[in-house]
Amino acid sequence: MIIGGRAHDFGKLSLEELTAKVSKQGYTHVQLALDKAIYGIDCSLGKLSPGLGTILEIALKKKMFK
């Protein structure tokens, strides 16, 4: 069974804090609303990039799939 949660339910946190809290709860998947969940990332028009997506993917996988 796949268990997931809404990342922003943990509050607006740094990427490191968010991944730690999500993994502690045992989630393997998250719904990620960037502007609500991660502090310090500019989500305004034109600021998102494939590189940012890769950074987020690596950080989440590192914590969630130990």
Residue frames relative to the residue before (quaternion, step in Angstrom):
aa qw qx qy qz dx dy dz
M 1.0000 0.0000 0.0000 0.0000 0.00 0.00 0.00
I 0.3141 -0.7322 0.5769 0.1800 3.55 -1.05 0.80
I 0.0969 -0.7906 0.6043 0.0202 3.54 -0.75 1.10
G 0.0502 0.8045 -0.5881 0.0663 3.55 -0.79 1.00
G 0.1533 -0.7831 0.5956 0.0917 3.51 -1.31 0.19
R 0.5417 -0.5845 0.4795 0.3673 3.54 -1.30 0.17
A 0.4470 -0.7238 0.4578 0.2584 3.56 -0.57 1.15
H 0.6817 0.5103 -0.3082 0.4242 3.60 0.93 -0.79
D 0.5117 0.6218 -0.4327 0.4053 3.61 1.21 -0.07
F 0.6321 0.5185 -0.3232 0.4766 3.59 1.26 -0.33
G 0.5901 -0.5511 0.3659 0.4628 3.57 1.28 -0.17
K 0.5499 -0.5739 0.4753 0.3772 3.55 -1.30 0.05
L 0.0603 0.8335 -0.5313 0.1390 3.54 -0.23 1.35
S 0.5964 -0.4914 0.4514 0.4462 3.55 -1.29 0.05
L 0.6626 -0.5084 0.3596 0.4161 3.58 -1.19 0.40
E 0.6572 0.5181 -0.3121 0.4497 3.59 0.96 -0.84
E 0.6685 0.4910 -0.2996 0.4714 3.59 0.94 -0.87
L 0.6499 0.5279 -0.3148 0.4471 3.56 0.97 -0.87
T 0.6832 0.4792 -0.3044 0.4593 3.60 0.79 -0.94
A 0.6264 0.5317 -0.3419 0.4561 3.60 1.03 -0.70
K 0.6925 0.4771 -0.2846 0.4603 3.59 0.85 -0.93
V 0.6461 0.5192 -0.3197 0.4591 3.58 0.97 -0.85
S 0.6908 0.4706 -0.2928 0.4643 3.59 0.85 -0.91
K 0.6092 0.5621 -0.3502 0.4361 3.60 1.07 -0.69
Q 0.6716 0.4826 -0.2849 0.4846 3.58 1.12 -0.67
G 0.5183 -0.6798 0.3894 0.3429 3.59 1.26 -0.17
Y 0.4192 0.7109 -0.4719 0.3101 3.59 1.22 0.23
T 0.2300 -0.7598 0.5921 0.1385 3.55 -1.12 0.73
H 0.7637 0.2028 -0.1301 0.5989 3.59 1.30 -0.19
V 0.0625 -0.7907 0.6075 0.0413 3.55 -1.16 0.64
Q 0.3560 -0.6311 0.6321 0.2748 3.48 -1.34 0.44
L 0.1198 -0.8434 0.5237 0.0104 3.56 -0.49 1.18
A 0.0561 -0.7530 0.6554 -0.0200 3.54 -0.44 1.31
L 0.3626 -0.8052 0.4194 0.2103 3.56 0.09 1.34
D 0.7200 0.4598 -0.2725 0.4427 3.58 0.75 -0.98
K 0.6917 0.4449 -0.2770 0.4969 3.60 1.22 -0.35
A 0.7653 0.4310 -0.1884 0.4395 3.58 1.08 -0.69
I 0.8119 0.2537 -0.1108 0.5140 3.59 0.92 -0.82
Y 0.3301 -0.7460 0.5582 0.1514 3.51 -0.78 1.17
G 0.8057 0.3308 -0.2238 0.4375 3.55 -1.04 0.76
I 0.6301 0.4781 -0.3564 0.4974 3.60 1.21 0.22
D 0.3259 -0.7444 0.5560 0.1746 3.55 -0.78 1.08
C 0.1052 -0.8291 0.5491 0.0048 3.57 -0.41 1.27
S 0.3710 0.7452 -0.4864 0.2653 3.57 1.21 0.28
L 0.7370 -0.4457 0.2921 0.4158 3.53 -1.32 0.43
G 0.8283 0.2138 -0.1884 0.4824 3.56 -0.83 1.04
K 0.6145 0.5894 -0.3388 0.4002 3.60 1.23 -0.10
L 0.6234 0.5344 -0.3548 0.4471 3.61 1.14 -0.42
S 0.0212 -0.8082 0.5880 -0.0258 3.57 -1.03 0.78
P 0.6402 -0.5015 0.3954 0.4270 3.59 -1.23 0.25
G 0.6095 0.5625 -0.3513 0.4343 3.59 1.08 -0.66
L 0.6383 0.5027 -0.3197 0.4875 3.58 1.00 -0.79
G 0.6269 0.5395 -0.3294 0.4555 3.57 0.99 -0.79
T 0.6553 0.5062 -0.3014 0.4729 3.56 1.01 -0.82
I 0.6286 0.5282 -0.3288 0.4665 3.59 0.98 -0.82
L 0.6684 0.4930 -0.2953 0.4722 3.59 0.91 -0.91
E 0.6438 0.5325 -0.3186 0.4477 3.57 0.94 -0.88
I 0.6762 0.4935 -0.2936 0.4614 3.58 0.84 -0.96
A 0.6679 0.5056 -0.3039 0.4538 3.59 0.89 -0.92
L 0.6806 0.4827 -0.2929 0.4669 3.58 0.91 -0.87
K 0.6751 0.4929 -0.3033 0.4575 3.59 0.88 -0.87
K 0.6187 0.5655 -0.3444 0.4228 3.58 1.01 -0.77
K 0.7400 0.3990 -0.2182 0.4956 3.59 0.96 -0.86
M 0.7435 0.4538 -0.2376 0.4300 3.56 0.90 -0.93
F 0.7700 0.2518 -0.1475 0.5674 3.58 1.15 -0.49
K 0.0303 -0.8409 0.5394 -0.0322 3.55 0.53 1.23
